[in-house]
Amino acid sequence: MKINILEFTAGAKKAEGLTVIIDVFRAFSVACYAYDAGATAIISTDKVEKAFELKKKYKNCVLVGERGEKKVPGFDFGNSPTELLAANLEGKTVIHTTTAGTNGLVNATNADTVIAGSLVNVSAIVRYIKKADPSVVSLVAMGYCAKESADEDLLCARAIEAGLKNSHIDIKTEIEALKSTSGKRFFLKENEKFSPPSDFFLCTAMDRFDFVLVGIKRDDGNINLVREFPL
């Protein structure tokens, strides 16, 4: 099994084989919490305009997402697991758009299979990949705004790689270190309303969920994120 670690939208476009698009802070952590809150479907899109178009087609839906970390005007929720933890999404379709993560999903056009990656379900991701046993695995760390390397996404990529190679990294220590690097923004007072400290802890809750999110391309170019439970 060949494992490639890539970054940003360019990396998503280059990704081959079984591809994991990683966005720990916060897109694909949010997607997991959305299913946990009762959502029956998640549609990922790269554009705000597409999200509003999708809303016209689905009656029982909510808009979730961000631009510049903040909730998009007219959306129901921001890209915050804290918000979704208190939400009742029972029976609803979530239409989700973010600066980095959902953009990566849409652009992974050369991949054989695409799944969404985060720390909250990293062990399930490893089990899914091992069962699939692909010849090539691409781990795409989407980074901050899909432009700057993000420690949490690269950590998630290394954790998946370590799991696939049956090796070990001190992930608890590295998660703690994120508080003073890429995760420090969650502890700034000016960010409390849209990126609260609780988001940091919810996004780094290792293996809180035992499912993976598989991306299925739609005819309209958007992505259905389907929940699967690997053995």
C-alpha positions in Angstrom: 0.0 0.0 0.0 1.5 3.3 -1.1 0.6 6.3 1.1 0.8 9.8 -0.2 0.4 12.9 2.1 -0.8 16.0 0.2 -2.1 19.4 1.0 -4.7 22.0 0.0 -7.0 22.0 -3.1 -4.1 21.3 -5.4 -3.5 18.1 -3.3 -7.1 17.1 -3.6 -6.9 17.5 -7.4 -3.8 15.3 -7.5 -5.1 12.7 -5.1 -5.4 9.1 -6.5 -6.7 5.8 -5.2 -8.6 5.8 -1.9 -8.5 9.4 -0.8 -9.1 10.9 2.6 -9.9 14.7 2.5 -8.9 15.9 6.0 -10.4 18.9 7.8 -10.2 18.5 11.6 -11.0 22.2 12.5 -13.8 22.0 11.7 -15.7 20.7 8.6 -15.5 16.9 8.9 -15.8 17.0 12.7 -19.0 19.0 12.2 -20.2 16.5 9.6 -19.9 13.7 12.2 -21.7 15.7 14.8 -24.5 16.4 12.3 -25.2 12.8 11.8 -25.0 12.2 15.5 -27.6 15.0 16.0 -30.1 13.0 13.8 -29.4 14.2 10.2 -30.4 11.7 7.6 -28.2 13.1 4.8 -25.4 15.5 4.2 -24.7 17.3 0.9 -21.3 18.9 0.6 -20.8 21.8 -1.8 -17.9 24.2 -2.5 -20.0 27.4 -3.1 -22.4 29.4 -0.9 -24.5 30.0 -4.0 -24.8 26.3 -4.6 -25.9 25.8 -1.0 -28.8 28.2 -1.4 -29.8 26.5 -4.7 -29.8 23.1 -3.0 -32.1 24.5 -0.3 -34.7 25.3 -2.9 -34.8 21.5 -3.8 -35.0 20.1 -0.3 -37.8 21.1 2.0 -36.6 19.5 5.3 -33.1 20.9 5.2 -30.7 23.2 7.1 -27.7 25.2 5.8 -24.5 24.7 7.8 -21.2 26.3 7.0 -18.8 29.2 7.2 -16.7 31.8 5.3 -13.9 33.4 7.3 -14.8 31.0 10.1 -18.1 32.8 10.7 -21.6 31.6 9.9 -22.7 32.5 6.4 -25.6 35.1 6.5 -28.8 33.3 5.9 -27.5 29.9 7.1 -29.0 28.0 10.0 -25.8 27.1 11.7 -22.1 28.0 11.5 -19.4 25.4 11.0 -19.3 24.7 14.7 -19.7 21.3 16.5 -20.8 23.2 19.6 -23.8 24.5 17.8 -24.8 21.1 16.4 -24.3 19.4 19.8 -27.3 21.3 21.0 -29.3 21.0 17.7 -32.0 18.6 16.8 -31.4 17.6 13.2 -33.7 14.6 13.3 -34.8 13.7 9.8 -33.1 16.7 8.2 -30.8 17.0 5.2 -27.7 19.1 6.0 -26.3 21.2 3.2 -22.8 22.0 4.2 -20.2 24.3 2.7 -16.8 25.4 4.1 -13.7 27.2 2.9 -11.4 24.2 2.9 -13.0 20.8 3.6 -16.0 20.6 1.3 -13.9 22.3 -1.4 -11.5 19.4 -1.2 -14.3 16.9 -1.6 -15.6 18.5 -4.7 -12.1 18.8 -6.2 -11.0 15.2 -5.6 -12.0 14.2 -9.1 -9.2 11.7 -9.8 -9.7 9.6 -6.7 -11.3 6.1 -6.9 -13.0 6.5 -3.5 -13.3 9.6 -1.3 -13.9 9.8 2.5 -13.9 12.7 4.9 -11.2 12.7 7.5 -11.1 14.0 11.1 -9.8 13.0 14.5 -13.2 12.2 15.9 -13.4 9.0 13.8 -9.8 8.3 12.9 -9.8 4.6 14.0 -12.9 3.9 11.9 -11.1 5.5 8.9 -8.1 3.2 9.4 -10.4 0.1 9.6 -12.2 1.2 6.5 -9.0 1.6 4.5 -7.5 -1.7 5.8 -10.7 -3.5 4.7 -10.7 -1.9 1.3 -6.9 -2.7 0.9 -6.2 -0.2 -1.9 -2.9 -0.1 -3.7 -2.7 3.7 -3.3 -4.0 5.9 -0.4 -3.9 9.7 -0.6 -4.2 11.7 2.6 -5.0 15.3 1.8 -4.6 17.8 4.7 -6.7 20.7 3.6 -5.1 23.3 5.9 -6.4 26.6 7.1 -8.5 28.2 4.4 -7.0 25.6 2.1 -3.9 27.9 1.9 -1.8 27.4 5.1 -0.6 24.1 6.5 -2.6 23.2 9.6 -1.0 21.1 12.3 -4.2 19.4 13.2 -4.8 18.1 9.6 -1.2 16.9 9.2 -1.5 15.2 12.6 -4.6 13.4 11.4 -2.9 12.3 8.3 0.1 11.0 10.3 -2.3 9.2 12.7 -4.1 7.5 9.7 -0.7 6.5 8.2 0.5 5.2 11.6 -2.7 3.1 11.9 -2.2 1.7 8.5 1.4 0.8 9.2 0.5 -0.6 12.7 2.9 2.0 14.2 2.4 4.5 17.0 2.5 8.2 17.5 2.0 10.1 20.8 -1.2 11.7 19.6 -2.5 12.8 23.0 0.6 14.9 23.5 0.4 16.3 20.0 -3.3 17.2 20.5 -2.4 19.1 23.7 0.3 21.0 21.7 -2.3 22.2 19.2 -3.6 24.6 21.9 -0.6 26.8 21.4 -0.3 26.3 17.6 -3.1 26.0 15.0 -5.8 25.6 17.7 -5.0 28.7 19.7 -7.6 30.7 17.8 -10.3 28.8 19.7 -9.1 30.4 22.9 -9.1 34.0 21.8 -11.8 36.1 23.3 -12.7 37.8 20.0 -13.5 34.4 18.5 -15.8 33.1 21.2 -19.0 33.7 19.4 -18.1 31.7 16.3 -15.1 29.5 17.2 -15.6 28.8 21.0 -13.1 26.8 23.1 -15.5 23.9 23.2 -15.1 23.5 19.4 -11.4 22.7 20.0 -12.2 19.9 22.4 -15.1 18.5 20.3 -12.9 18.4 17.2 -10.1 16.6 19.1 -12.3 14.0 20.8 -10.4 11.0 19.5 -12.6 8.2 18.1 -15.9 9.7 19.5 -17.6 8.1 16.5 -17.3 4.7 14.9 -18.4 5.5 11.4 -16.8 6.9 8.3 -18.2 9.4 5.8 -17.9 8.3 2.2 -18.2 10.9 -0.5 -20.5 10.0 -3.5 -20.4 12.4 -6.4 -23.8 13.7 -7.5 -25.0 14.6 -11.0 -25.0 18.2 -10.0 -21.3 18.1 -9.0 -21.9 18.2 -5.3 -21.1 15.4 -2.9 -23.3 13.2 -0.8 -21.5 12.3 2.4 -22.9 8.9 3.3 -22.3 7.3 6.8 -20.9 3.8 6.8 -19.9 1.6 9.7 -16.7 -0.4 9.0 -16.3 -3.8 10.7 
